[in-house]
Amino acid sequence: MPNTGLPPLPGTLKKLGVITAIRDTQLVEQSLLRTLAPILGVLETSLYRINAKHQITHVLHHSRTGTRDSDGAERISERIDAVRNETYIPEHIGLLVDNVRLLGYPCNQPHEGNQVFCYPLRSGELHSGYLIFERKFLLTAMEDAVITGVLQVYSNYYSLLDSSQRDRLTGLHNRYAMEVSLDRLWEELSIQPPMDAPGVAPVLPARDCYWLGVLDIDHFKRINDQFGHVIGDEILLLVSRVLGRTLRRTDLLFRYGGEEFIAVVEARDLEAAEQLFERLRKAVESYRYPQVGKVTLSGGFCAVSTLVLPKSVLERADRAMYEAKKEGRNRMRHYHTLLEQGVLHELESGSITLF
């Protein structure tokens, strides 16, 4: 008979306490996998996070490896791999996910002698992701109840945490969430050669090339003064929707404050980044807004470099945005191009000096 004994209840409750003490949504996801793996007695678990269009936004793979010391004591090491741009799902998992999405409850199916399980993760009434794991034996009724209970606590807490990091008007992630995301991005990129490090070509490498853009609605004060703040709020909401649907699912969009937005995008080189930000500008310009009619956007953008602090990259993009305003608005400007043209001069504050 398989050993399906569950951990003592106090241990499970303690793990739930750890989850609800975290204030970072991605760390909460990681803690969920770390909590459930030993409860289920499995070595691998995965979490697939999806957006409102049921597109995968990121994947977490959690694995546990057991080794024995010379004295016979077992040591468990854990590893979590976060994949931002993964779109491939193995066929058998894809079919299982589709079943769960259509039926709305957990499903399992056999695969190569094991059972693969899929549990839906929810945010309110909507699916927000899936928990996937595999093991040799079916779950007991008690195990299923524990998993369901842990996921309910997790989903409720994740929803509260996520809502606290969103702008109430637009639903976009707010400034605090942006700071957390930028810190995480810098950590991820720190293991790679920075773009402006000695010996690195000025053209970006093909992998993990990110750009930060500051986007500002033109003449927004005039809109508020002429049409009122209710219409002004409507413009903010509509512009955020236009930007959101124009960006790709792996890009990040934040409301920075007032009429300003921050976009963090991936592009292989400057030309691709220019095209992407120009597409954002054109999308806002071409939309027709009730009562107001035409609204335009000015922006500045800058390549992300781990030799420069996030705050300074933001300042660079902001300076480029103000140049776009000075040049007549409704345009996008690249910070380093402005430096080369002599329009702007480099500010050294906030850069990291290497000794």
MOBELNOR-V447508 format. One record per residue. N is the residue number from 1. RES is the residue in three letters. SS is DSSP state (a for helix, b for strand, c for the rest). OMEGA is omega in degrees with one decimal (999 if undefined). BURIAL is b if it has 9 or more other ideal C-beta (glycine too) atoms within 8 Angstrom, else e. Layout:
BEGIN
n,res,ss,omega,burial
N,RES,SS,OMEGA,BURIAL
N,RES,SS,OMEGA,BURIAL
END
This chain:
BEGIN
n,res,ss,omega,burial
1,MET,c,178.8,e
2,PRO,c,176.3,e
3,ASN,c,-178.6,e
4,THR,c,179.1,b
5,GLY,c,-179.0,e
6,LEU,c,175.2,b
7,PRO,c,177.3,e
8,PRO,c,-177.8,e
9,LEU,a,178.7,e
10,PRO,a,178.9,e
11,GLY,a,178.3,e
12,THR,a,179.3,b
13,LEU,a,177.9,e
14,LYS,a,178.4,e
15,LYS,a,176.4,b
16,LEU,a,176.8,b
17,GLY,a,177.0,e
18,VAL,a,180.0,b
19,ILE,a,-174.2,b
20,THR,c,174.8,e
21,ALA,c,-176.1,e
22,ILE,c,-177.9,b
23,ARG,c,179.7,e
24,ASP,c,-173.5,e
25,THR,a,-179.0,b
26,GLN,a,175.7,b
27,LEU,a,175.2,b
28,VAL,a,177.2,b
29,GLU,a,179.2,b
30,GLN,a,-179.8,b
31,SER,a,176.8,b
32,LEU,a,-179.5,b
33,LEU,a,178.4,b
34,ARG,a,-179.6,b
35,THR,a,-172.3,b
36,LEU,a,-174.8,b
37,ALA,a,179.3,b
38,PRO,a,177.4,e
39,ILE,a,-177.9,b
40,LEU,a,-177.1,b
41,GLY,c,179.9,e
42,VAL,c,-178.7,b
43,LEU,c,-177.9,e
44,GLU,b,172.9,b
45,THR,b,179.7,b
46,SER,b,176.2,b
47,LEU,b,176.8,b
48,TYR,b,178.0,b
49,ARG,b,-178.9,b
50,ILE,b,175.6,b
51,ASN,c,-176.1,e
52,ALA,c,179.1,e
53,LYS,c,-179.6,e
54,HIS,c,175.9,e
55,GLN,c,179.7,e
56,ILE,b,177.0,b
57,THR,b,172.4,b
58,HIS,b,-177.1,b
59,VAL,b,172.9,b
60,LEU,b,175.6,b
61,HIS,b,-179.3,b
62,HIS,b,179.3,b
63,SER,b,177.6,b
64,ARG,b,-179.9,b
65,THR,b,179.9,b
66,GLY,b,175.9,e
67,THR,b,179.5,e
68,ARG,b,176.4,e
69,ASP,c,179.1,e
70,SER,c,179.0,e
71,ASP,c,177.3,e
72,GLY,c,-179.7,e
73,ALA,c,-179.1,e
74,GLU,b,177.7,e
75,ARG,b,178.5,e
76,ILE,b,174.4,e
77,SER,b,-176.9,e
78,GLU,b,176.2,b
79,ARG,b,175.8,e
80,ILE,b,176.4,b
81,ASP,b,177.8,e
82,ALA,b,-179.1,b
83,VAL,b,-175.0,b
84,ARG,c,-169.3,e
85,ASN,c,-177.6,e
86,GLU,c,177.7,e
87,THR,c,-177.5,e
88,TYR,c,172.2,e
89,ILE,c,175.5,b
90,PRO,c,-172.0,e
91,GLU,a,-177.0,e
92,HIS,a,177.1,b
93,ILE,a,177.7,b
94,GLY,a,178.3,b
95,LEU,a,179.6,b
96,LEU,a,178.2,b
97,VAL,a,178.7,b
98,ASP,a,177.9,e
99,ASN,a,-179.5,b
100,VAL,a,179.4,b
101,ARG,a,-177.4,b
102,LEU,a,-176.4,e
103,LEU,a,178.0,e
104,GLY,c,177.8,e
105,TYR,c,-175.8,e
106,PRO,c,177.3,b
107,CYS,b,173.3,b
108,ASN,b,178.1,b
109,GLN,b,179.5,b
110,PRO,b,176.5,e
111,HIS,b,176.2,b
112,GLU,c,175.4,e
113,GLY,c,178.1,e
114,ASN,b,172.9,b
115,GLN,b,177.1,b
116,VAL,b,-176.8,b
117,PHE,b,176.5,b
118,CYS,b,176.9,b
119,TYR,b,178.2,b
120,PRO,b,170.3,b
121,LEU,b,-173.7,b
122,ARG,b,168.7,b
123,SER,b,-169.9,b
124,GLY,c,179.0,e
125,GLU,c,-174.2,e
126,LEU,b,171.2,e
127,HIS,b,178.3,b
128,SER,b,179.7,b
129,GLY,b,-177.5,b
130,TYR,b,171.9,b
131,LEU,b,-177.8,b
132,ILE,b,172.3,b
133,PHE,b,-174.7,b
134,GLU,b,173.5,b
135,ARG,b,-171.4,b
136,LYS,c,-171.7,e
137,PHE,c,174.9,e
138,LEU,c,177.8,e
139,LEU,c,170.4,b
140,THR,c,178.5,e
141,ALA,a,179.8,e
142,MET,a,178.8,e
143,GLU,a,178.3,b
144,ASP,a,179.8,b
145,ALA,a,179.2,e
146,VAL,a,178.9,b
147,ILE,a,-179.5,b
148,THR,a,179.8,b
149,GLY,a,178.7,e
150,VAL,a,-179.8,b
151,LEU,a,177.8,b
152,GLN,a,177.2,e
153,VAL,a,179.2,b
154,TYR,a,-176.8,b
155,SER,a,178.7,b
156,ASN,a,-178.8,e
157,TYR,a,179.2,b
158,TYR,a,179.4,b
159,SER,a,178.1,b
160,LEU,a,-179.1,e
161,LEU,a,-179.6,b
162,ASP,a,-179.5,b
163,SER,a,178.7,e
164,SER,a,-178.9,e
165,GLN,c,179.1,b
166,ARG,b,175.1,b
167,ASP,c,-174.4,b
168,ARG,c,-176.5,e
169,LEU,c,-171.7,e
170,THR,c,-175.6,e
171,GLY,c,177.3,e
172,LEU,c,173.7,b
173,HIS,b,-172.7,b
174,ASN,c,-174.6,b
175,ARG,a,178.4,b
176,TYR,a,178.9,e
177,ALA,a,177.7,b
178,MET,a,-179.5,b
179,GLU,a,177.9,b
180,VAL,a,-178.4,b
181,SER,a,179.6,b
182,LEU,a,177.1,b
183,ASP,a,179.8,b
184,ARG,a,179.5,b
185,LEU,a,179.0,b
186,TRP,a,178.1,b
187,GLU,a,-179.3,e
188,GLU,a,-176.1,b
189,LEU,a,-174.7,b
190,SER,c,179.2,e
191,ILE,c,178.8,e
192,GLN,c,176.0,b
193,PRO,c,177.9,e
194,PRO,c,-172.1,b
195,MET,c,-176.7,b
196,ASP,c,176.5,e
197,ALA,c,178.7,e
198,PRO,c,178.3,e
199,GLY,c,178.2,e
200,VAL,c,-176.5,b
201,ALA,c,179.8,e
202,PRO,c,174.6,e
203,VAL,c,-173.0,e
204,LEU,c,172.3,b
205,PRO,c,-172.0,b
206,ALA,c,-173.2,e
207,ARG,c,173.9,e
208,ASP,c,176.6,e
209,CYS,c,-173.4,b
210,TYR,b,-178.9,b
211,TRP,b,179.4,b
212,LEU,b,-180.0,b
213,GLY,b,172.4,b
214,VAL,b,-174.9,b
215,LEU,b,-173.8,b
216,ASP,b,178.2,b
217,ILE,b,-178.5,b
218,ASP,c,174.3,b
219,HIS,c,-177.5,e
220,PHE,a,177.9,b
221,LYS,a,178.4,e
222,ARG,a,177.8,e
223,ILE,a,178.3,b
224,ASN,a,-177.8,b
225,ASP,a,-175.2,e
226,GLN,a,-173.1,e
227,PHE,a,-179.9,b
228,GLY,c,-173.7,e
229,HIS,a,177.5,e
230,VAL,a,177.0,e
231,ILE,a,176.8,b
232,GLY,a,177.1,b
233,ASP,a,178.4,b
234,GLU,a,178.2,b
235,ILE,a,177.9,b
236,LEU,a,-179.5,b
237,LEU,a,-178.3,b
238,LEU,a,178.8,b
239,VAL,a,179.1,b
240,SER,a,178.6,b
241,ARG,a,179.1,e
242,VAL,a,178.9,b
243,LEU,a,-177.3,b
244,GLY,a,-178.2,b
245,ARG,a,178.0,e
246,THR,a,177.1,e
247,LEU,c,176.6,b
248,ARG,c,-174.2,e
249,ARG,c,-178.4,b
250,THR,c,177.8,e
251,ASP,c,-178.8,b
252,LEU,b,179.7,b
253,LEU,b,-178.0,b
254,PHE,b,166.3,b
255,ARG,b,-174.6,b
256,TYR,b,-178.7,b
257,GLY,b,-179.9,e
258,GLY,c,-179.4,e
259,GLU,c,-175.3,e
260,GLU,b,178.1,b
261,PHE,b,175.8,b
262,ILE,b,175.7,b
263,ALA,b,174.2,b
264,VAL,b,-172.3,b
265,VAL,b,176.0,b
266,GLU,b,178.3,b
267,ALA,c,-171.9,b
268,ARG,c,-178.1,e
269,ASP,c,-176.9,b
270,LEU,a,-178.6,b
271,GLU,a,179.7,e
272,ALA,a,178.5,b
273,ALA,a,177.9,b
274,GLU,a,179.9,b
275,GLN,a,-178.6,b
276,LEU,a,-179.6,b
277,PHE,a,176.5,b
278,GLU,a,176.6,b
279,ARG,a,175.6,b
280,LEU,a,-179.4,b
281,ARG,a,-178.7,b
282,LYS,a,179.6,e
283,ALA,a,178.3,b
284,VAL,a,-178.0,b
285,GLU,a,-174.0,b
286,SER,a,179.5,e
287,TYR,c,178.3,b
288,ARG,c,-172.9,e
289,TYR,b,179.9,b
290,PRO,c,179.6,e
291,GLN,c,-176.7,e
292,VAL,c,-178.1,b
293,GLY,b,-175.7,e
294,LYS,c,175.1,e
295,VAL,c,179.3,b
296,THR,c,-173.1,b
297,LEU,b,171.7,b
298,SER,b,-178.1,b
299,GLY,b,172.7,b
300,GLY,b,-178.4,b
301,PHE,b,-174.3,b
302,CYS,b,177.0,b
303,ALA,b,175.7,b
304,VAL,c,177.1,b
305,SER,c,179.4,b
306,THR,c,173.3,b
307,LEU,c,-179.4,b
308,VAL,b,-179.1,b
309,LEU,c,179.6,e
310,PRO,a,180.0,b
311,LYS,a,-178.5,e
312,SER,a,174.4,b
313,VAL,a,177.1,b
314,LEU,a,178.7,b
315,GLU,a,179.1,b
316,ARG,a,179.3,b
317,ALA,a,179.6,b
318,ASP,a,178.1,b
319,ARG,a,177.5,b
320,ALA,a,178.3,b
321,MET,a,179.5,b
322,TYR,a,174.2,b
323,GLU,a,176.0,b
324,ALA,a,176.8,b
325,LYS,a,-178.0,b
326,LYS,a,-177.6,e
327,GLU,c,177.2,e
328,GLY,c,178.4,e
329,ARG,c,179.5,b
330,ASN,c,178.6,b
331,ARG,c,179.5,b
332,MET,b,-179.8,b
333,ARG,b,-179.4,b
334,HIS,b,-172.6,b
335,TYR,a,-174.8,b
336,HIS,a,173.8,e
337,THR,a,176.8,b
338,LEU,a,175.8,b
339,LEU,a,-179.1,b
340,GLU,a,179.8,e
341,GLN,c,-178.7,e
342,GLY,c,178.8,e
343,VAL,c,177.1,e
344,LEU,c,176.8,b
345,HIS,c,-175.5,e
346,GLU,c,171.8,e
347,LEU,c,-174.6,e
348,GLU,c,-176.5,e
349,SER,c,177.1,e
350,GLY,c,177.3,b
351,SER,b,-178.0,b
352,ILE,c,178.4,e
353,THR,c,179.5,e
354,LEU,c,-179.6,e
355,PHE,c,999,e
END
